[in-house]
Structure formats: structure tokens, C-alpha cells
């Protein structure tokens, strides 16, 4: 879980950071929450272009720019959930017009912040899968997985965080433990997150980072039909 905070007030940064850490340690202790803090909007935007965030907290009134403008710019590129906060109500209406996830008023209410975090996890239906590595349990958010491939006795987890995580396990076992309809077995060695597919070819699916997931030729029609059925169901569910 990666959360970005952009604020030029060190006091507010400390307050929000402490509240978020407390929230995850109590409600989702197995999820590693990485906080990336920025006091400069330009530095934040440059970093944002290179990284993927699950959730953003942005102050409206920054020294060098307006947080609302940053939120507008980000929403043009990616649909990252954003929570703006300010001592003024002036931007609240405009914020929800750009599909803002939340708006907090200062002085910041920890209870209200937790309400937004609860809703964020409810909307995203936070699911995880765990692996043991060197005697320690590592937790991965399934929504961050692009695809999984197997080689020998190992599985390679490719994520949207530009990670390639390696564990000793079988793909059959991982598929059973995931038990998630958004994951499609395309080949004996590949399992893809259908929500991350961007392109379909006669030999492979392309995912968000441009990598290719091989489709078993003998089962091509069946696999593609499963993918189409999933997409249709997803679109219908979103309409209702």
C-alpha cells in the first residue's frame, strides 16, 4: 500500500502520517503501508510521474501552487483516489466535480480521515495474498498484481509498482489461494489480472506496464471468451 502526502506544513504532515500508521497497524496489520511525503508540489509531481500510488492526500493551499490544480492534473492522467484538505470550504464542490474521493476541513478530524480510509478499502475490496520468504511473511495487495508466471519451483509476481517478486510456490497453489475471478489462467505458466489487461493479440495479452502474458494456443478461443465475459460483467456491474 503506497500513500502520497503533499503538504508544506510539517505539523499537518506529522498528524496525517501518524493517523495513517495507526489506522493500518490496528485495522490491516498485515498490509505494509509506505508513506511518501512531499513539501514541494513540483517535486511531488515529478515523483508521481514515476511512481504508482494507491491513495493521495493533498493540501489545497501550498506555497508554490494550488492543490486543487494538482488534483485536476493527476485526474487527467490516472484515476488515483485523492483526498484534498483545507481550512476553507471553497473548493469542496469543485473537488467533487473532478471525481475527488474526499475533502477534509482543518483542523483535521482523525475520525473523518478514518471514515475515508474505511470507504477507500470498502470500494477497493482490499484483498491480499501472503508468501513466506526467509522465515518472514510478505503480504501483497492482489489489486497491485499485473500477472504471475512460474518457472521451475518458483513463481514471479509482477506488480504495478515495477516489482518482480520471487517466491517458492506453484502456480496451481497460488491460483487456488487467490480464489479471485479477476485472475485468468492463460497458460500453464501464466496467471493474469484481467483488470490490468490493455491489449489483446492472437498470441498474448498486454498488461499496463507493456509486458506480454502468453495465451495457450489450443485454448485461445476459450480464454479470450472468458476475458470478454469478465469485461462485460464488470461494465454491467459499474452501470448498476
C-alpha positions in Angstrom: 0.0 0.0 0.0 1.6 3.3 -1.1 0.2 6.6 0.0 1.4 10.0 -1.1 1.1 13.2 1.0 1.8 16.6 -0.4 1.8 19.4 2.2 4.1 22.3 3.1 3.0 22.2 6.8 5.2 19.9 8.8 2.7 19.8 11.6 -0.1 18.6 9.3 2.3 16.0 7.8 3.1 14.6 11.2 -0.6 14.5 12.2 -1.7 12.7 9.0 1.2 10.4 8.9 0.7 9.3 12.5 -3.0 8.8 11.9 -2.5 6.7 8.8 0.2 4.5 10.5 -2.1 3.9 13.5 -5.0 3.1 11.2 -3.1 0.4 9.3 -1.4 -1.1 12.4 -4.8 -1.6 14.0 -7.1 -2.5 11.1 -4.8 -4.0 8.5 -1.7 -5.1 10.4 -0.5 -7.4 7.6 -0.5 -4.7 5.0 2.7 -2.8 4.6 1.8 0.9 4.3 4.5 3.0 2.6 4.1 6.8 3.1 5.8 9.1 0.6 5.9 12.7 1.9 6.5 15.9 -0.1 6.6 19.5 1.0 7.2 20.8 -2.6 4.5 20.4 -5.3 6.9 20.3 -8.2 9.0 17.5 -6.6 5.7 15.7 -5.8 4.5 15.9 -9.5 7.9 14.7 -10.8 7.9 11.8 -8.5 4.2 11.0 -9.2 5.0 10.6 -12.9 7.5 7.9 -12.0 5.5 6.0 -9.3 2.2 4.5 -8.7 0.2 5.5 -5.6 -2.9 3.8 -4.2 -4.1 7.0 -2.5 -3.1 10.7 -2.3 -3.6 13.3 0.4 -3.0 16.9 -0.9 -3.3 20.2 0.9 -5.2 22.9 -1.0 -3.0 25.8 -0.1 0.6 25.2 -0.9 3.4 27.8 -1.1 4.2 27.3 -4.8 0.8 26.2 -6.2 -2.8 25.2 -5.5 -3.5 21.6 -4.5 -6.8 21.6 -6.4 -4.8 22.3 -9.7 -2.6 19.3 -8.9 -5.6 17.1 -8.4 -7.0 18.2 -11.7 -3.7 17.5 -13.5 -3.4 14.0 -11.9 -7.0 13.1 -12.8 -6.2 13.8 -16.5 -3.5 11.1 -16.4 -4.6 8.5 -13.9 -7.6 7.8 -11.8 -5.8 7.8 -8.4 -8.1 8.4 -5.4 -7.4 11.9 -4.0 -8.3 13.4 -0.7 -7.9 17.2 -0.5 -7.9 19.1 2.7 -8.1 22.8 3.6 -9.2 25.3 6.2 -11.7 26.6 3.6 -14.8 25.0 2.2 -14.4 27.0 -1.1 -13.1 24.1 -3.1 -15.3 21.3 -1.8 -17.9 21.5 -4.6 -15.3 21.9 -7.4 -13.4 19.0 -5.8 -16.3 16.5 -6.2 -16.8 17.7 -9.8 -13.3 16.3 -10.7 -14.3 12.9 -9.0 -12.5 13.7 -5.8 -12.5 10.8 -3.3 -12.8 13.0 -0.2 -12.5 16.5 1.2 -11.3 17.2 4.8 -11.6 20.5 6.6 -8.9 21.8 9.0 -8.4 21.4 11.9 -8.2 17.8 10.7 -10.6 15.3 12.2 -8.9 11.9 12.7 -12.3 10.2 12.8 -13.3 11.7 9.5 -9.9 10.7 8.0 -10.5 7.1 9.2 -14.0 7.2 7.6 -12.5 8.0 4.2 -9.9 5.2 4.7 -12.7 2.8 5.6 -14.6 3.8 2.5 -11.4 3.5 0.3 -10.9 -0.1 1.4 -14.6 -0.9 1.0 -14.6 0.4 -2.5 -11.4 -1.3 -3.4 -12.4 -4.5 -1.6 -8.9 -4.9 -0.2 -7.7 -8.5 -0.8 -4.2 -9.8 -0.1 -2.1 -12.9 -0.6 0.8 -13.8 1.5 4.1 -15.7 0.9 6.9 -16.8 3.2 10.4 -15.6 2.4 13.4 -16.2 4.6 11.1 -17.0 7.5 9.1 -13.9 7.2 5.6 -13.4 5.9 5.2 -11.0 3.0 1.8 -9.5 2.1 0.8 -8.4 -1.4 -2.3 -6.5 -2.4 -3.9 -8.6 -5.2 -5.1 -5.4 -6.9 -1.5 -4.5 -7.5 -0.6 -7.7 -9.3 -0.4 -7.5 -13.1 0.4 -11.1 -13.7 2.1 -14.1 -12.2 4.4 -16.5 -14.0 6.0 -19.8 -12.9 9.5 -21.1 -13.6 10.5 -24.4 -12.1 9.6 -24.3 -8.4 9.3 -20.6 -8.2 6.6 -18.0 -9.0 7.3 -14.5 -10.1 4.8 -11.8 -9.1 4.8 -8.8 -11.5 3.2 -5.7 -9.9 2.2 -2.3 -11.0 4.9 -0.9 -8.6 7.6 -2.1 -11.1 8.3 -5.0 -8.8 9.1 -8.6 -9.7 8.8 -10.6 -6.5 10.1 -14.2 -6.4 8.8 -16.9 -4.1 9.0 -20.7 -3.8 5.5 -21.9 -4.7 3.5 -23.5 -7.6 1.2 -21.5 -9.8 -1.6 -24.1 -9.2 -1.4 -23.4 -5.4 -1.3 -19.6 -5.9 -4.3 -19.7 -8.2 -6.3 -21.7 -5.5 -5.2 -19.4 -2.7 -6.2 -16.3 -4.8 -9.6 -17.7 -5.5 -10.4 -14.4 -7.3 -12.5 -14.2 -10.5 -10.4 -11.4 -11.9 -7.4 -13.7 -12.3 -7.4 -15.8 -15.5 -5.2 -18.8 -16.2 -3.9 -18.2 -19.8 -1.2 -20.8 -19.9 0.2 -23.5 -17.6 2.9 -20.9 -16.6 0.8 -17.7 -16.5 -2.0 -16.1 -14.5 -3.1 -12.6 -15.4 -5.2 -10.0 -13.6 -7.8 -9.2 -16.2 -8.3 -5.7 -14.8 -4.7 -4.9 -15.8 -5.0 -6.0 -19.5 -4.7 -3.2 -22.0 -4.4 -5.1 -25.3 -5.3 -8.5 -26.9 -3.2 -10.2 -29.5 -3.5 -13.6 -31.2 -0.7 -14.9 -29.0 -0.8 -12.8 -25.8 -2.4 -10.2 -23.6 -0.6 -7.0 -22.9 -0.8 -5.5 -19.4 -0.3 -2.0 -18.1 3.5 -2.0 -18.0 3.7 -3.2 -21.6 4.7 -6.8 -20.7 3.1 -9.8 -22.5 1.3 -12.7 -21.0 1.2 -15.8 -23.2 -2.1 -17.4 -24.2 -2.2 -21.1 -24.7 -2.9 -21.6 -28.5 -5.1 -24.7 -28.2 -7.4 -22.9 -25.7 -7.2 -19.4 -27.3 -10.9 -19.0 -28.0 -12.0 -20.3 -24.6 -9.6 -18.0 -22.8 -10.5 -14.9 -24.8 -14.2 -15.7 -24.3 -13.6 -15.8 -20.5 -11.9 -12.4 -20.7 -14.7 -10.9 -22.7 -17.3 -12.3 -20.3 -15.4 -10.8 -17.4 -15.2 -7.3 -19.0 -18.9 -7.4 -19.9 -19.9 -8.3 -16.4 -17.6 -5.6 -14.9 -19.2 -2.9 -17.2 -22.7 -4.1 -16.2 -21.9 -4.0 -12.5 -20.5 -0.5 -12.8 -23.7 0.7 -14.5 -25.8 -0.6 -11.6 
